[in-house]
């Protein structure tokens, strides 16, 4: 079974970029960047990084859109979100 973070991020990336769910490899590759801070299963062990596991997909999608637009400020996340379509 794939870990929760990879599946969650695949869904998020599918919504944000219009990527088909069948394109799992592209979603999996993008999720590796997220996992480096947020943990492989979405439960970061580093307290400065929020836990993503259990978050609603609408919340995550809205947050990424806000980072991209600049209405939510975070230098690191804004940089990552800038590359999303």
C-alpha positions in Angstrom: 0.0 0.0 0.0 1.3 3.5 -0.9 1.8 5.7 2.1 -0.9 8.3 2.9 1.1 11.3 1.9 1.9 10.1 -1.6 -1.8 9.4 -2.3 -3.0 12.7 -0.7 -0.4 14.7 -2.7 -1.3 12.8 -5.9 -4.9 13.9 -5.5 -3.8 17.5 -4.7 -1.5 17.7 -7.7 -4.3 16.2 -9.9 -6.7 19.0 -8.8 -4.1 21.8 -9.2 -2.4 20.8 -12.4 -5.2 18.9 -14.1 -3.1 15.8 -14.2 -5.0 12.6 -14.7 -5.0 10.1 -11.8 -3.6 7.6 -14.2 -0.4 9.6 -14.3 0.7 8.3 -10.9 4.5 8.5 -11.6 4.3 12.3 -12.1 2.4 12.8 -8.9 4.7 10.5 -7.0 7.7 12.4 -8.2 6.2 15.7 -7.2 5.3 14.4 -3.7 8.9 13.6 -2.9 9.6 17.3 -2.6 6.8 17.7 -0.1 7.8 14.6 1.8 11.3 16.1 2.5 9.8 18.5 5.0 6.3 17.2 5.7 7.3 13.6 6.1 6.8 10.5 3.9 3.4 9.8 5.5 2.4 13.4 6.0 3.3 13.5 9.7 6.4 15.6 9.9 8.6 14.9 13.0 9.9 18.4 12.7 7.6 20.7 14.6 8.1 23.8 12.3 6.6 21.9 9.4 2.8 21.3 9.5 1.4 17.8 9.4 -0.5 17.2 6.1 -1.9 13.8 6.9 -5.6 14.0 7.7 -6.1 17.5 6.1 -9.0 17.9 3.7 -8.0 18.1 0.1 -10.0 21.4 -0.3 -7.9 22.9 2.5 -4.6 21.8 0.9 -5.7 22.9 -2.6 -6.8 26.3 -1.2 -3.5 26.8 0.7 -1.4 26.0 -2.3 -3.4 28.4 -4.5 -3.0 31.1 -1.8 0.8 30.5 -1.7 1.0 30.8 -5.5 -1.1 34.0 -5.6 0.8 35.6 -2.7 -2.3 36.0 -0.5 -0.7 33.6 1.9 2.9 34.3 2.7 5.7 31.8 3.2 8.9 32.1 1.3 9.5 28.4 1.0 5.9 27.4 0.2 5.5 30.3 -2.2 8.5 29.1 -4.1 7.2 25.5 -4.4 3.7 26.6 -5.3 4.9 28.9 -8.0 5.8 25.9 -10.2 2.3 24.5 -10.0 -0.3 25.1 -12.6 
